[in-house]
Amino acid sequence: MRLRTWGYHRGRDKISELRKELTISKIDFMITIEASVSKGWLHKNGGFNFDNRYYMDPVYRCEQDTRIHEFVKEKFPGYAIYNMEANLLQAKYVRDNHVLVGAIQPNMILATILGAEFSFFEDKDADVAGKPLEFISVKEDLPEINSILDHPLVKDLEKQIREITDTRPDLKVIPPFFWDESGRATIHGIITTSLKLTGDNIMITMMGNPGLAHAIHQWIVDAYIVLINHFSSLANLPVTSVHVGECAGTMVSSDLYDEFIVPYISQLGNKLGFVRLHTCGMSDHIMNSIVKIRNLGVIDTGSGTSIKKIRELMGRDFTIHVAPPMEFMMQGASQSKILDWLNVTIGENQGGPLQIAYHMEPDYEVENCLAMHDELERSGLISNRRLY
């Protein structure tokens, strides 16, 4: 559907101008768009349920995911919209024979190892009940790192990997902390994980007992590295890089980010490969801190963050991933607003490598989402197609 609005035509004209400039200067315009559908959207529109068995029985999950893949493909033929965990999978590394073992959000795995309990819901993402480090007062209360490999959850996941490997040679195991066969490990960020484990107490601890906060954050890094390397070896999937979902990083000041986040994510970059750093929402106030992370390869940011500023800090060749503003994708939102956002984003990007990604929720306006794909194709920047 073409919009007959001033904003729409202004966006098209600006994109056409940018394409001409880039052609003249012989700079390759690198842009992609890749979207996913949420479990809430799938439950509402397809009747799919996401109970205990979905998460804890990998072969059952594989069978249900196959049905979901077909459902999504029928709903969005020709569009790069997939059934996958929000912003974690990479479509080009997904195959039909993948079976995901322990495909659970990483900070939930860590929380469960420490004593929290899984909470599963038919119509939305899973979570955990309990904050296992809520009342920690001394670093000695943190368990020995190597002991986490003896936890029953870890042993159960090990057993699943071995059984599937032995009995289903037609399937390729994707182990916990991985989501496709690229070898990109996936964890939650440092403050995002400590919030899950301690609750809001970590905010007070960083200021009132910084030594304990540092100990907790070091334990989180060490635990993630031990678990990632363990499951990587068990499933014969070498680590190539690491996605760090620092969703809560926007809640702290740049000074706190420098002290309590940057050093620990830098350790991950040193030991696991280049870092894809995710930050939710407007992140301009911490961007100067983010770019200090060692081995930083991708910044994946929420809407409102200045793409222009990232380009100024990191240069034209650096890879940026960005999410559109949620309010422009909601039901009832004007389609011209999402297209104007697209226009501004492409202008600020200055021709560098850029991926636009979003996760379709039940109350999103589908036509607003598809309009981004269609406009990029009409402008000659992408070709609408599916990779699987």
C-alpha positions in Angstrom: 0.0 0.0 0.0 1.5 3.3 -1.1 1.0 6.3 1.2 -0.1 9.6 -0.3 1.5 11.7 2.3 4.1 14.4 2.3 6.3 12.5 4.8 6.2 9.4 2.6 7.2 11.1 -0.6 9.9 13.1 1.2 11.3 9.9 2.5 11.4 8.3 -1.0 13.0 11.4 -2.5 15.7 11.5 0.2 16.5 7.8 -0.2 16.7 8.2 -4.0 19.2 11.1 -3.5 21.3 9.0 -1.1 21.4 6.2 -3.6 22.6 8.6 -6.4 25.3 10.0 -4.1 26.5 6.6 -3.2 26.6 5.4 -6.8 28.6 8.4 -7.8 31.2 7.9 -5.1 31.3 4.1 -5.7 30.5 3.2 -2.1 28.5 0.0 -1.6 25.3 0.7 0.3 25.0 -2.2 2.7 21.6 -2.5 4.4 19.5 -5.4 5.4 16.2 -5.9 7.3 15.4 -9.0 9.3 12.4 -9.5 11.6 11.0 -12.1 13.9 7.6 -12.8 15.5 7.1 -13.0 19.2 5.6 -16.0 21.1 2.7 -13.7 22.0 2.1 -13.0 18.3 2.3 -16.7 17.5 -0.1 -17.6 20.3 -2.6 -15.0 19.2 -2.5 -15.6 15.5 -1.6 -19.2 15.2 -2.7 -20.8 18.5 0.8 -22.1 19.4 1.6 -22.8 23.0 4.9 -22.5 24.7 4.7 -24.7 27.8 7.3 -26.6 29.8 7.7 -29.3 27.2 8.5 -26.7 24.5 11.6 -25.5 26.4 12.7 -28.8 28.0 12.1 -31.3 25.2 14.3 -30.3 22.2 12.9 -32.8 19.7 9.3 -31.7 20.5 10.4 -28.1 20.2 12.0 -28.8 16.8 8.8 -30.4 15.5 6.7 -27.4 16.7 9.2 -24.9 15.4 8.9 -26.6 12.0 5.2 -26.0 12.0 5.7 -22.5 13.1 8.2 -21.8 10.4 5.7 -22.9 7.8 3.0 -20.8 9.4 5.2 -17.7 9.4 6.3 -18.3 5.8 2.6 -18.5 4.7 1.8 -15.3 6.5 4.8 -13.4 5.1 5.8 -14.9 1.8 8.7 -13.0 0.4 9.6 -11.1 3.6 12.6 -11.6 5.8 10.3 -12.3 8.8 11.0 -15.5 10.8 10.2 -17.6 13.8 13.3 -16.9 15.9 14.3 -15.6 19.3 14.2 -11.8 19.2 17.3 -10.4 17.5 19.5 -13.4 18.4 19.3 -15.8 15.4 20.9 -15.0 12.1 18.7 -16.3 9.2 21.7 -17.2 7.0 22.9 -19.6 9.6 19.6 -21.4 10.2 19.0 -24.9 8.7 15.9 -27.1 8.8 17.7 -29.9 10.7 18.7 -27.7 13.7 17.5 -28.8 17.1 17.9 -26.3 19.9 18.9 -27.8 23.3 18.4 -25.5 26.3 17.1 -22.7 24.1 16.4 -20.6 27.1 17.4 -17.0 27.8 20.9 -17.0 29.2 20.4 -15.1 32.4 17.5 -17.5 33.2 19.9 -20.4 33.0 22.3 -18.7 35.3 19.5 -17.8 37.7 18.2 -21.4 37.8 21.6 -22.7 38.5 21.7 -20.4 41.5 18.3 -21.5 42.8 15.6 -19.7 40.9 12.8 -21.7 39.3 11.6 -21.6 35.6 8.2 -20.1 34.9 6.6 -21.1 31.6 3.6 -19.5 30.0 1.6 -20.7 27.0 1.2 -17.2 25.5 4.5 -15.4 26.1 8.2 -15.8 26.8 9.4 -17.8 29.8 10.9 -16.3 32.9 12.2 -17.3 36.3 10.7 -16.9 39.8 13.1 -15.7 42.5 16.2 -13.6 42.8 18.8 -16.0 44.1 21.4 -13.4 45.0 18.9 -10.9 46.4 20.4 -10.9 49.9 24.0 -11.6 49.1 26.3 -9.6 51.5 29.8 -11.0 50.9 31.5 -12.3 47.9 32.2 -15.6 49.7 28.5 -16.4 49.2 29.1 -16.9 45.5 29.5 -20.5 44.5 32.8 -21.8 43.0 32.7 -21.4 39.3 33.5 -25.0 38.4 30.7 -26.3 40.7 28.1 -24.9 38.3 28.9 -27.7 35.8 27.6 -30.2 38.4 24.1 -28.6 38.6 21.2 -30.9 37.6 20.1 -28.5 34.9 23.5 -28.6 33.2 23.6 -32.4 33.5 20.2 -32.7 32.0 21.2 -30.5 29.0 24.4 -32.6 28.6 22.3 -35.8 28.5 20.0 -34.3 25.9 22.9 -33.3 23.7 24.4 -36.8 23.9 21.1 -38.6 23.3 20.2 -36.6 20.2 23.7 -36.9 18.8 23.6 -40.7 19.2 20.1 -41.4 18.1 19.3 -38.6 15.6 22.2 -38.2 13.2 19.8 -36.3 10.9 19.7 -33.5 13.4 22.4 -30.9 14.2 22.4 -29.9 17.9 22.6 -26.2 18.7 23.6 -26.2 22.3 22.7 -23.8 25.2 23.9 -20.2 24.7 23.9 -20.6 20.9 20.9 -20.2 18.6 22.2 -21.0 15.1 25.3 -22.7 13.6 27.3 -19.5 13.3 29.2 -20.1 16.5 28.0 -16.8 18.0 27.5 -17.3 21.7 24.7 -15.3 23.4 24.5 -14.0 26.9 22.8 -11.2 28.7 24.9 -8.3 29.7 26.6 -7.8 33.0 24.2 -5.4 34.7 21.3 -7.0 33.0 22.3 -10.4 34.5 23.0 -9.0 38.0 19.6 -7.3 38.0 18.0 -10.7 37.3 20.1 -12.4 40.0 19.9 -9.7 42.8 16.9 -7.5 41.8 17.3 -3.7 42.1 19.8 -4.3 45.0 22.6 -4.2 42.5 22.0 -0.5 41.9 22.6 0.2 45.6 25.4 -2.2 45.8 27.4 -0.5 43.0 27.4 2.7 45.1 27.4 1.4 48.6 29.5 -1.7 48.3 31.4 -1.5 45.0 33.7 -4.4 45.9 30.8 -6.8 46.2 29.3 -5.5 42.9 32.6 -6.1 41.2 32.8 -9.6 42.6 29.3 -10.4 41.4 30.1 -9.1 37.9 33.3 -11.0 37.7 31.5 -14.2 38.8 28.9 -13.6 36.1 31.6 -13.3 33.4 33.4 -16.4 34.7 30.2 -18.4 34.8 29.2 -17.5 31.3 32.6 -18.3 29.9 32.7 -21.7 31.6 29.2 -22.6 30.4 29.7 -21.4 26.9 33.0 -23.3 26.5 31.6 -26.4 28.0 28.6 -26.6 25.7 30.6 -25.4 22.7 32.9 -28.4 23.2 30.2 -30.9 23.9 28.2 -30.0 20.7 31.4 -29.4 18.6 30.3 -25.9 17.8 33.4 -23.6 18.1 32.8 -20.1 19.5 33.3 -17.4 16.9 31.9 -14.3 18.6 29.6 -13.3 21.4 26.3 -11.3 21.6 26.0 -9.4 24.9 22.5 -8.2 25.6 23.1 -5.3 27.9 19.4 -4.4 28.0 19.6 -2.6 31.4 22.7 -0.6 30.6 20.7 2.4 29.7 19.6 2.7 33.4 23.0 3.6 34.6 25.3 6.7 34.2 28.3 6.7 31.9 30.6 6.6 34.9 28.9 3.5 36.3 29.0 1.9 32.8 32.7 2.6 32.6 33.4 1.0 36.0 31.0 -1.8 36.3 30.2 -2.9 32.7 33.0 -2.0 30.2 35.8 -4.0 31.9 33.7 -7.2 32.1 32.3 -7.1 28.6 35.9 -6.4 27.4 36.9 -9.7 29.1 34.3 -11.5 27.1 35.6 -9.9 23.9 39.2 -11.0 24.8 38.2 -14.6 25.5 35.3 -15.3 23.1 35.8 -13.2 20.0 34.3 -10.0 18.7 31.4 -8.5 20.6 27.9 -7.7 19.3 26.7 -5.3 22.0 23.0 -4.8 22.4 21.6 -1.8 24.2 17.9 -1.1 24.6 16.3 2.2 23.8 18.0 5.6 23.6 21.7 5.1 24.5 23.4 8.3 23.5 24.4 9.0 27.1 26.5 5.8 27.3 27.8 5.6 23.8 31.2 7.1 24.7 31.5 4.3 27.2 30.2 1.5 24.9 32.9 2.3 22.3 35.6 1.6 24.9 34.7 -2.1 24.9 37.5 -4.2 23.5 37.0 -6.2 20.4 33.7 -4.5 19.7 32.3 -5.5 16.3 28.7 -4.5 16.2 26.5 -2.1 18.1 22.9 -3.2 18.2 20.8 -0.3 19.5 17.3 0.6 20.2 15.4 3.5 18.6 16.2 7.0 19.6 19.9 6.5 19.6 21.8 8.7 17.3 23.1 6.6 14.4 25.1 9.7 13.3 26.9 9.8 16.6 27.9 6.1 16.3 29.2 6.8 12.8 31.2 9.7 14.1 32.7 7.6 16.9 33.3 4.3 14.9 33.5 5.3 11.3 31.6 4.4 8.1 32.8 0.7 8.0 31.5 -0.2 11.4 28.4 -2.4 11.6 25.3 -1.0 13.2 22.1 -2.8 14.0 19.0 -0.7 15.0 15.4 -1.3 16.0 12.6 0.9 14.8 10.6 2.9 17.4 7.9 0.6 18.9 5.4 3.4 19.0 5.5 3.7 15.2 4.6 0.0 14.8 1.7 -0.1 17.2 -1.8 -0.5 15.9 -3.3 2.9 15.0 0.1 4.5 14.4 0.5 6.6 11.2 2.5 4.7 8.6 4.2 7.9 7.5 6.0 8.1 10.9 7.8 4.8 10.4 8.8 5.8 6.9 10.1 9.1 8.1 12.1 7.3 10.8 13.5 5.0 8.0 14.5 8.1 6.0 16.3 9.8 8.9 18.0 6.6 9.9 19.4 5.9 6.4 20.5 9.5 6.2 22.4 9.3 9.5 23.9 6.0 8.6 26.0 7.6 5.8 26.2 4.5 3.6 27.7 2.1 6.2 26.7 -1.5 7.0 23.3 -1.3 8.7 20.7 -3.9 9.8 17.2 -3.0 10.8 15.6 -5.6 13.0 12.3 -5.8 15.0 10.3 -8.4 16.9 6.6 -8.4 16.0 4.4 -8.3 19.0 0.6 -9.0 19.1 -0.4 -5.4 19.1 1.8 -4.3 16.2 0.3 -3.0 13.0 1.5 -5.5 10.5 1.2 -3.1 7.5 3.5 -0.6 9.2 6.1 -3.3 9.6 5.8 -4.5 6.0 6.0 -0.9 4.8 9.6 -0.7 5.8 10.5 -3.8 3.8 8.5 -2.5 0.8 10.0 1.0 0.9 13.6 -0.4 1.0 12.8 -2.6 -1.9 11.2 0.1 -4.0 14.2 2.3 -3.3 16.5 -0.5 -4.6 18.3 -1.0 -1.3 17.1 -4.6 -0.7 15.4 -7.4 -2.5 12.5 -8.8 -0.4 13.2 -12.5 0.0 13.4 -15.2 2.6 16.6 -17.1 3.5 14.6 -20.1 5.0 
